[in-house]
Amino acid sequence: MTARRPVPLEHFLYTGQDGKTKKDMFKIIDSNGQFIQKGYSLASAAKANIRKANANVGPVGYRPNNKILSYFENSRTFLI
């Protein structure tokens, strides 16, 4: 039995969703078990950018500045 891992354990956050971002991985815990704030911040920013880019895309396709949809999203009314 060894006192230390032969291969140090590191943790990454994966934020990829499509071809452009499929390799987006950010290290958040290094091999010493230390949390890496910069990696977490970069992962959060990458995820926010993906959400922002996908804001105008929905089940029916592209919706630029859809005021009716924005109204219903901001109120607590559900479309059926």
Secondary structure, 3 states (H helix, E strand, C coil): CCCCCCCCCCEEEECCCCCCCCCCEEEEECCCCCECHHHHHHHHHHHHHHHHHCCCEECCEECCCCHHHHHHHHCCCCCC
